[in-house]
Amino acid sequence: MNRVILLNKPFGVLSQFTDKGTEGSKRPTLSAYINEPGFYPAGRLDRDSEGLMVLTDNGTLQARIAHPKYKRPKTYLVQVEGTPDAAGLDALRKGVILKDGKTAPAEITQIDTPEGLWQRDPPVRFRKTVPDAWLRITIREGRNRQVRRMTAHVGLPTLRLIRWQIGDWALNDLQPGAWRWASETGA
C-alpha cells in the first residue's frame, strides 16, 4: 500500500532529510518534522518558500507526483511587491520567456490577503512607500524557482511564496511544521 504524508514546510527548512551543505551547517531539514522511515519528498520547495510538501514511501508514486510530464497542477499563494497590472498578469497567463525558455501558461488570479494565514518567521519586510498584493498562481511545470522568476519578469518581485495545493492535495488548516496522512489519490 502506498502511503502519503502532507507536510506544511515552514520557511527556512530544507526540503530534504539531511543537510548536504557546508560542513558543520545546522540548517533545519524535514527530519525535524517527520520521523517516519522510508518516506521521500515528491518534488522540492525552496528553503525560502513555505507550504505543502507531499511525501511518499513509493518511488513510482513519487515520480507521478513530481515529474513535469504528468502536468500535476501546483497552486501557490504569492505575495508580491508592487501593484499588478493587466498586462503583467496577461503575460503570466500566456507564458513568459525566462533564461531557460518560455514557461507554460499559468492560471493567475489577484486575491485579497488570505484570511487565517499564519505569521511567517521571520516576518516579510514591509515598506511603507511600496504597495504589495497577493496572487493565486497555478502552474504545471516545476522549474527551479519558477514562480519567483515569473513574477520578477513582470516587475513584481516575490515577497512570500506558499505552495497551497498539489493536484487535489491542499494545506487547508495544516499549520507550519505539522503533517497528516493522506490518501494516494489526493483526497
CYANA upper distance limits for C-alpha pairs under 8 A (distance plus 0.5 A):
  2 ASN  CA     56 THR  CA      7.59
  2 ASN  CA     57 ASP  CA      6.93
  2 ASN  CA     58 ASN  CA      6.31
  2 ASN  CA     61 LEU  CA      8.20
  2 ASN  CA    184 GLU  CA      7.02
  3 ARG  CA     56 THR  CA      6.13
  3 ARG  CA     57 ASP  CA      6.43
  3 ARG  CA     58 ASN  CA      7.86
  3 ARG  CA    181 TRP  CA      8.15
  3 ARG  CA    182 ALA  CA      8.03
  3 ARG  CA    183 SER  CA      7.67
  3 ARG  CA    184 GLU  CA      7.16
  4 VAL  CA     54 VAL  CA      7.37
  4 VAL  CA     55 LEU  CA      6.22
  4 VAL  CA     56 THR  CA      5.09
  4 VAL  CA     57 ASP  CA      7.62
  4 VAL  CA    181 TRP  CA      6.40
  4 VAL  CA    182 ALA  CA      5.82
  4 VAL  CA    183 SER  CA      6.73
  4 VAL  CA    184 GLU  CA      6.53
  5 ILE  CA     54 VAL  CA      6.31
  5 ILE  CA     55 LEU  CA      5.57
  5 ILE  CA     56 THR  CA      6.78
  5 ILE  CA    179 TRP  CA      7.13
  5 ILE  CA    180 ARG  CA      6.20
  5 ILE  CA    181 TRP  CA      5.17
  5 ILE  CA    182 ALA  CA      6.27
  6 LEU  CA     52 LEU  CA      7.13
  6 LEU  CA     53 MET  CA      6.34
  6 LEU  CA     54 VAL  CA      5.36
  6 LEU  CA     55 LEU  CA      6.96
  6 LEU  CA    169 TRP  CA      8.36
  6 LEU  CA    171 LEU  CA      8.26
  6 LEU  CA    179 TRP  CA      5.89
  6 LEU  CA    180 ARG  CA      5.93
  6 LEU  CA    181 TRP  CA      6.80
  6 LEU  CA    182 ALA  CA      7.05
  7 LEU  CA     51 GLY  CA      8.02
  7 LEU  CA     52 LEU  CA      6.18
  7 LEU  CA     53 MET  CA      5.67
  7 LEU  CA     54 VAL  CA      6.97
  7 LEU  CA     55 LEU  CA      8.24
  7 LEU  CA    174 LEU  CA      8.25
  7 LEU  CA    176 PRO  CA      8.41
  7 LEU  CA    177 GLY  CA      7.32
  7 LEU  CA    178 ALA  CA      6.47
  7 LEU  CA    179 TRP  CA      4.74
  7 LEU  CA    180 ARG  CA      7.27
  8 ASN  CA     50 GLU  CA      7.61
  8 ASN  CA     51 GLY  CA      5.17
  8 ASN  CA     52 LEU  CA      5.30
  8 ASN  CA     53 MET  CA      6.85
  8 ASN  CA    171 LEU  CA      7.35
  8 ASN  CA    174 LEU  CA      6.83
  8 ASN  CA    175 GLN  CA      6.73
  8 ASN  CA    176 PRO  CA      5.37
  8 ASN  CA    177 GLY  CA      6.02
  8 ASN  CA    178 ALA  CA      6.37
  8 ASN  CA    179 TRP  CA      6.87
  9 LYS  CA     13 VAL  CA      7.28
  9 LYS  CA     15 SER  CA      8.23
  9 LYS  CA     30 LEU  CA      8.35
  9 LYS  CA     50 GLU  CA      5.89
  9 LYS  CA     51 GLY  CA      5.51
  9 LYS  CA     52 LEU  CA      6.74
  9 LYS  CA     53 MET  CA      7.03
  9 LYS  CA    176 PRO  CA      6.39
  9 LYS  CA    177 GLY  CA      6.19
  9 LYS  CA    178 ALA  CA      8.44
 10 PRO  CA     49 SER  CA      8.21
 10 PRO  CA     50 GLU  CA      5.67
 10 PRO  CA     51 GLY  CA      7.14
 10 PRO  CA    176 PRO  CA      5.54
 10 PRO  CA    177 GLY  CA      6.26
 11 PHE  CA     47 ARG  CA      6.84
 11 PHE  CA     48 ASP  CA      5.96
 11 PHE  CA     49 SER  CA      6.10
 11 PHE  CA     50 GLU  CA      5.45
 11 PHE  CA    120 ARG  CA      7.58
 11 PHE  CA    121 ASP  CA      7.50
 12 GLY  CA     27 ARG  CA      8.35
 12 GLY  CA     28 PRO  CA      7.66
 12 GLY  CA     47 ARG  CA      5.34
 12 GLY  CA     48 ASP  CA      5.88
 12 GLY  CA     49 SER  CA      7.93
 13 VAL  CA     27 ARG  CA      7.52
 13 VAL  CA     28 PRO  CA      5.52
 13 VAL  CA     29 THR  CA      5.73
 13 VAL  CA     30 LEU  CA      7.45
 13 VAL  CA     47 ARG  CA      5.75
 13 VAL  CA     48 ASP  CA      8.18
 14 LEU  CA     19 ASP  CA      7.97
 14 LEU  CA     27 ARG  CA      7.78
 14 LEU  CA     28 PRO  CA      6.76
 14 LEU  CA     29 THR  CA      5.23
 14 LEU  CA     30 LEU  CA      7.14
 14 LEU  CA     45 LEU  CA      8.31
 14 LEU  CA     46 ASP  CA      7.50
 14 LEU  CA     47 ARG  CA      5.51
 15 SER  CA     29 THR  CA      6.89
 15 SER  CA     30 LEU  CA      6.58
 15 SER  CA     41 PRO  CA      7.78
 15 SER  CA     44 ARG  CA      6.24
 15 SER  CA     45 LEU  CA      6.37
 15 SER  CA     46 ASP  CA      7.49
 15 SER  CA     47 ARG  CA      7.43
 16 GLN  CA     29 THR  CA      6.32
 16 GLN  CA     30 LEU  CA      6.12
 16 GLN  CA     31 SER  CA      8.28
 16 GLN  CA     40 TYR  CA      8.43
 16 GLN  CA     41 PRO  CA      7.64
 17 PHE  CA     29 THR  CA      5.82
 17 PHE  CA     30 LEU  CA      5.37
 17 PHE  CA     31 SER  CA      5.44
 18 THR  CA     29 THR  CA      6.59
 18 THR  CA     30 LEU  CA      8.21
 18 THR  CA     31 SER  CA      7.72
 19 ASP  CA     25 SER  CA      7.72
 19 ASP  CA     26 LYS  CA      8.15
 19 ASP  CA     27 ARG  CA      7.16
 19 ASP  CA     28 PRO  CA      8.19
 19 ASP  CA     29 THR  CA      7.17
 21 GLY  CA     25 SER  CA      6.99
 28 PRO  CA     32 ALA  CA      7.30
 29 THR  CA     33 TYR  CA      8.41
 30 LEU  CA     34 ILE  CA      6.61
 31 SER  CA     35 ASN  CA      6.83
 33 TYR  CA    177 GLY  CA      6.52
 33 TYR  CA    178 ALA  CA      7.71
 33 TYR  CA    179 TRP  CA      8.46
 34 ILE  CA    179 TRP  CA      8.33
 38 GLY  CA     57 ASP  CA      5.93
 39 PHE  CA     55 LEU  CA      6.46
 39 PHE  CA     56 THR  CA      5.58
 39 PHE  CA     57 ASP  CA      4.93
 39 PHE  CA     58 ASN  CA      8.36
 40 TYR  CA     55 LEU  CA      5.71
 40 TYR  CA     56 THR  CA      6.12
 40 TYR  CA     57 ASP  CA      6.80
 40 TYR  CA     62 GLN  CA      8.30
 41 PRO  CA     53 MET  CA      7.35
 41 PRO  CA     54 VAL  CA      6.44
 41 PRO  CA     55 LEU  CA      4.71
 41 PRO  CA     56 THR  CA      7.07
 41 PRO  CA     62 GLN  CA      7.86
 42 ALA  CA     53 MET  CA      7.85
 42 ALA  CA     54 VAL  CA      6.16
 42 ALA  CA     55 LEU  CA      5.99
 42 ALA  CA     56 THR  CA      7.46
 42 ALA  CA     62 GLN  CA      5.32
 42 ALA  CA     63 ALA  CA      7.41
 42 ALA  CA     65 ILE  CA      6.50
 42 ALA  CA     66 ALA  CA      5.65
 43 GLY  CA     53 MET  CA      8.13
 43 GLY  CA     54 VAL  CA      8.21
 43 GLY  CA     62 GLN  CA      8.43
 43 GLY  CA     65 ILE  CA      8.06
 43 GLY  CA     66 ALA  CA      5.38
 43 GLY  CA     67 HIS  CA      8.40
 44 ARG  CA     53 MET  CA      8.08
 45 LEU  CA     49 SER  CA      6.78
 45 LEU  CA     50 GLU  CA      7.86
 45 LEU  CA     53 MET  CA      7.84
 46 ASP  CA     50 GLU  CA      8.33
 46 ASP  CA    145 ARG  CA      7.77
 48 ASP  CA    161 LEU  CA      8.48
 49 SER  CA    160 ARG  CA      7.49
 49 SER  CA    161 LEU  CA      5.73
 49 SER  CA    162 ILE  CA      6.56
 49 SER  CA    163 ARG  CA      8.23
 50 GLU  CA    161 LEU  CA      6.78
 50 GLU  CA    162 ILE  CA      5.22
 50 GLU  CA    163 ARG  CA      6.86
 51 GLY  CA    162 ILE  CA      5.39
 51 GLY  CA    163 ARG  CA      5.13
 51 GLY  CA    164 TRP  CA      6.52
 51 GLY  CA    171 LEU  CA      7.77
 51 GLY  CA    176 PRO  CA      7.87
 52 LEU  CA    162 ILE  CA      8.17
 52 LEU  CA    163 ARG  CA      5.84
 52 LEU  CA    164 TRP  CA      6.29
 52 LEU  CA    165 GLN  CA      6.99
 52 LEU  CA    166 ILE  CA      8.02
 52 LEU  CA    170 ALA  CA      7.59
 52 LEU  CA    171 LEU  CA      6.45
 54 VAL  CA    166 ILE  CA      8.49
 55 LEU  CA     62 GLN  CA      8.00
 56 THR  CA     61 LEU  CA      7.75
 56 THR  CA     62 GLN  CA      6.72
 57 ASP  CA     62 GLN  CA      8.36
 58 ASN  CA     62 GLN  CA      6.58
 59 GLY  CA     63 ALA  CA      6.76
 60 THR  CA     64 ARG  CA      6.87
 61 LEU  CA     65 ILE  CA      6.72
 62 GLN  CA     66 ALA  CA      6.68
 63 ALA  CA     67 HIS  CA      5.87
 64 ARG  CA     70 TYR  CA      6.78
 65 ILE  CA     70 TYR  CA      7.93
 65 ILE  CA     72 ARG  CA      7.23
 66 ALA  CA     70 TYR  CA      8.44
 66 ALA  CA     72 ARG  CA      8.28
 67 HIS  CA     71 LYS  CA      8.11
 68 PRO  CA     72 ARG  CA      7.76
 68 PRO  CA    140 ARG  CA      7.40
 68 PRO  CA    141 GLU  CA      5.81
 68 PRO  CA    142 GLY  CA      6.83
 71 LYS  CA    140 ARG  CA      5.27
 71 LYS  CA    141 GLU  CA      6.99
 72 ARG  CA    140 ARG  CA      6.15
 72 ARG  CA    141 GLU  CA      8.46
 72 ARG  CA    166 ILE  CA      7.40
 72 ARG  CA    167 GLY  CA      6.04
 73 PRO  CA    138 THR  CA      6.76
 73 PRO  CA    139 ILE  CA      6.17
 73 PRO  CA    140 ARG  CA      5.18
 73 PRO  CA    141 GLU  CA      8.36
 73 PRO  CA    165 GLN  CA      8.44
 73 PRO  CA    166 ILE  CA      6.38
 73 PRO  CA    167 GLY  CA      5.71
 74 LYS  CA    138 THR  CA      5.89
 74 LYS  CA    139 ILE  CA      6.00
 74 LYS  CA    140 ARG  CA      6.74
 74 LYS  CA    163 ARG  CA      7.74
 74 LYS  CA    164 TRP  CA      8.22
 74 LYS  CA    165 GLN  CA      6.12
 74 LYS  CA    166 ILE  CA      4.99
 74 LYS  CA    167 GLY  CA      6.85
 75 THR  CA    136 ARG  CA      7.34
 75 THR  CA    137 ILE  CA      6.05
 75 THR  CA    138 THR  CA      4.69
 75 THR  CA    139 ILE  CA      7.12
 75 THR  CA    163 ARG  CA      6.47
 75 THR  CA    164 TRP  CA      6.09
 75 THR  CA    165 GLN  CA      5.46
 75 THR  CA    166 ILE  CA      6.96
 76 TYR  CA    135 LEU  CA      8.49
 76 TYR  CA    136 ARG  CA      6.19
 76 TYR  CA    137 ILE  CA      5.70
 76 TYR  CA    138 THR  CA      6.80
 76 TYR  CA    161 LEU  CA      7.17
 76 TYR  CA    162 ILE  CA      5.93
 76 TYR  CA    163 ARG  CA      4.78
 76 TYR  CA    164 TRP  CA      5.74
 76 TYR  CA    165 GLN  CA      7.46
 77 LEU  CA    134 TRP  CA      7.36
 77 LEU  CA    135 LEU  CA      6.36
 77 LEU  CA    136 ARG  CA      5.30
 77 LEU  CA    137 ILE  CA      7.07
 77 LEU  CA    161 LEU  CA      6.53
 77 LEU  CA    162 ILE  CA      5.63
 77 LEU  CA    163 ARG  CA      6.86
 77 LEU  CA    164 TRP  CA      6.95
 78 VAL  CA    134 TRP  CA      5.98
 78 VAL  CA    135 LEU  CA      5.60
 78 VAL  CA    136 ARG  CA      6.79
 78 VAL  CA    137 ILE  CA      7.76
 78 VAL  CA    158 THR  CA      7.21
 78 VAL  CA    159 LEU  CA      8.04
 78 VAL  CA    160 ARG  CA      6.26
 78 VAL  CA    161 LEU  CA      5.16
 78 VAL  CA    162 ILE  CA      6.83
 79 GLN  CA    132 ASP  CA      7.32
 79 GLN  CA    133 ALA  CA      6.13
 79 GLN  CA    134 TRP  CA      4.92
 79 GLN  CA    135 LEU  CA      6.93
 79 GLN  CA    158 THR  CA      6.46
 79 GLN  CA    159 LEU  CA      5.92
 79 GLN  CA    160 ARG  CA      5.47
 79 GLN  CA    161 LEU  CA      6.97
 80 VAL  CA    132 ASP  CA      6.03
 80 VAL  CA    133 ALA  CA      5.91
 80 VAL  CA    134 TRP  CA      6.66
 80 VAL  CA    135 LEU  CA      8.05
 80 VAL  CA    151 THR  CA      8.10
 80 VAL  CA    156 LEU  CA      6.02
 80 VAL  CA    157 PRO  CA      6.00
 80 VAL  CA    158 THR  CA      4.91
 80 VAL  CA    159 LEU  CA      5.76
 80 VAL  CA    160 ARG  CA      7.54
 81 GLU  CA    130 VAL  CA      7.48
 81 GLU  CA    131 PRO  CA      6.78
 81 GLU  CA    132 ASP  CA      4.94
 81 GLU  CA    133 ALA  CA      7.11
 81 GLU  CA    156 LEU  CA      5.91
 81 GLU  CA    157 PRO  CA      5.92
 81 GLU  CA    158 THR  CA      6.83
 81 GLU  CA    159 LEU  CA      6.86
 82 GLY  CA    130 VAL  CA      6.80
 82 GLY  CA    131 PRO  CA      5.62
 82 GLY  CA    132 ASP  CA      5.40
 82 GLY  CA    133 ALA  CA      7.21
 82 GLY  CA    155 GLY  CA      8.22
 82 GLY  CA    156 LEU  CA      6.23
 82 GLY  CA    157 PRO  CA      8.23
 83 THR  CA    131 PRO  CA      6.92
 83 THR  CA    132 ASP  CA      6.72
 83 THR  CA    133 ALA  CA      6.73
 83 THR  CA    156 LEU  CA      8.03
 84 PRO  CA     88 GLY  CA      7.04
 84 PRO  CA     89 LEU  CA      7.30
 84 PRO  CA    110 GLN  CA      8.47
 84 PRO  CA    133 ALA  CA      7.86
 84 PRO  CA    156 LEU  CA      7.63
 85 ASP  CA     89 LEU  CA      6.84
 86 ALA  CA     90 ASP  CA      6.46
 87 ALA  CA     91 ALA  CA      6.64
 88 GLY  CA     92 LEU  CA      6.93
 88 GLY  CA    154 VAL  CA      5.81
 88 GLY  CA    155 GLY  CA      8.37
 89 LEU  CA     93 ARG  CA      6.75
 89 LEU  CA    108 ILE  CA      7.22
 90 ASP  CA     94 LYS  CA      6.74
 91 ALA  CA     95 GLY  CA      6.49
 91 ALA  CA     96 VAL  CA      6.63
 91 ALA  CA    154 VAL  CA      8.17
 92 LEU  CA     96 VAL  CA      6.42
 92 LEU  CA    105 PRO  CA      7.13
 92 LEU  CA    106 ALA  CA      6.51
 92 LEU  CA    107 GLU  CA      8.41
 92 LEU  CA    108 ILE  CA      7.75
 92 LEU  CA    150 MET  CA      7.53
 92 LEU  CA    151 THR  CA      8.35
 92 LEU  CA    154 VAL  CA      8.35
 93 ARG  CA    105 PRO  CA      5.45
 93 ARG  CA    106 ALA  CA      5.17
 93 ARG  CA    107 GLU  CA      6.26
 93 ARG  CA    108 ILE  CA      6.81
 94 LYS  CA    104 ALA  CA      7.76
 94 LYS  CA    105 PRO  CA      5.10
 94 LYS  CA    106 ALA  CA      7.35
 95 GLY  CA    102 LYS  CA      6.65
 95 GLY  CA    103 THR  CA      5.28
 95 GLY  CA    104 ALA  CA      5.62
 95 GLY  CA    105 PRO  CA      4.91
 95 GLY  CA    106 ALA  CA      7.13
 96 VAL  CA    102 LYS  CA      5.88
 96 VAL  CA    103 THR  CA      6.00
 96 VAL  CA    104 ALA  CA      8.37
 96 VAL  CA    150 MET  CA      7.37
 96 VAL  CA    153 HIS  CA      8.11
 97 ILE  CA    101 GLY  CA      5.94
 97 ILE  CA    102 LYS  CA      4.54
 97 ILE  CA    103 THR  CA      6.82
 98 LEU  CA    102 LYS  CA      6.37
 98 LEU  CA    103 THR  CA      7.73
 98 LEU  CA    149 ARG  CA      7.99
 98 LEU  CA    150 MET  CA      8.03
 98 LEU  CA    153 HIS  CA      8.17
103 THR  CA    141 GLU  CA      8.47
104 ALA  CA    139 ILE  CA      8.08
104 ALA  CA    140 ARG  CA      7.99
104 ALA  CA    141 GLU  CA      7.78
105 PRO  CA    139 ILE  CA      7.92
106 ALA  CA    137 ILE  CA      7.19
106 ALA  CA    138 THR  CA      6.19
106 ALA  CA    139 ILE  CA      5.59
106 ALA  CA    140 ARG  CA      8.20
107 GLU  CA    136 ARG  CA      8.34
107 GLU  CA    137 ILE  CA      6.10
107 GLU  CA    138 THR  CA      5.49
107 GLU  CA    139 ILE  CA      7.25
108 ILE  CA    135 LEU  CA      7.22
108 ILE  CA    136 ARG  CA      6.24
108 ILE  CA    137 ILE  CA      5.24
108 ILE  CA    138 THR  CA      7.20
109 THR  CA    135 LEU  CA      6.11
109 THR  CA    136 ARG  CA      5.68
109 THR  CA    137 ILE  CA      7.20
110 GLN  CA    133 ALA  CA      8.08
110 GLN  CA    134 TRP  CA      6.48
110 GLN  CA    135 LEU  CA      4.91
110 GLN  CA    136 ARG  CA      6.79
111 ILE  CA    133 ALA  CA      8.30
111 ILE  CA    134 TRP  CA      5.99
111 ILE  CA    135 LEU  CA      5.99
111 ILE  CA    136 ARG  CA      7.12
112 ASP  CA    133 ALA  CA      8.21
112 ASP  CA    134 TRP  CA      6.83
113 THR  CA    133 ALA  CA      8.04
113 THR  CA    134 TRP  CA      6.54
118 TRP  CA    175 GLN  CA      8.00
118 TRP  CA    176 PRO  CA      8.38
119 GLN  CA    123 PRO  CA      7.29
120 ARG  CA    124 VAL  CA      7.49
124 VAL  CA    159 LEU  CA      7.08
124 VAL  CA    160 ARG  CA      7.46
125 ARG  CA    159 LEU  CA      8.35
126 PHE  CA    130 VAL  CA      8.49
127 ARG  CA    131 PRO  CA      8.09
137 ILE  CA    147 VAL  CA      8.48
142 GLY  CA    146 GLN  CA      7.27
145 ARG  CA    149 ARG  CA      6.71
146 GLN  CA    150 MET  CA      6.53
147 VAL  CA    151 THR  CA      6.72
148 ARG  CA    152 ALA  CA      6.65
148 ARG  CA    157 PRO  CA      7.42
148 ARG  CA    158 THR  CA      6.12
149 ARG  CA    153 HIS  CA      6.53
150 MET  CA    154 VAL  CA      7.34
151 THR  CA    155 GLY  CA      7.02
151 THR  CA    156 LEU  CA      5.50
151 THR  CA    157 PRO  CA      6.28
151 THR  CA    158 THR  CA      7.00
152 ALA  CA    156 LEU  CA      5.42
152 ALA  CA    157 PRO  CA      4.99
152 ALA  CA    158 THR  CA      7.42
164 TRP  CA    170 ALA  CA      6.27
164 TRP  CA    171 LEU  CA      6.10
164 TRP  CA    172 ASN  CA      8.40
165 GLN  CA    169 TRP  CA      6.10
165 GLN  CA    170 ALA  CA      4.74
165 GLN  CA    171 LEU  CA      6.94
166 ILE  CA    170 ALA  CA      7.00
167 GLY  CA    186 GLY  CA      7.42
168 ASP  CA    185 THR  CA      8.25
168 ASP  CA    186 GLY  CA      5.34
168 ASP  CA    187 ALA  CA      6.80
169 TRP  CA    186 GLY  CA      5.28
169 TRP  CA    187 ALA  CA      6.77
174 LEU  CA    178 ALA  CA      6.74
174 LEU  CA    179 TRP  CA      7.42
182 ALA  CA    186 GLY  CA      7.27
182 ALA  CA    187 ALA  CA      7.18
183 SER  CA    187 ALA  CA      6.21
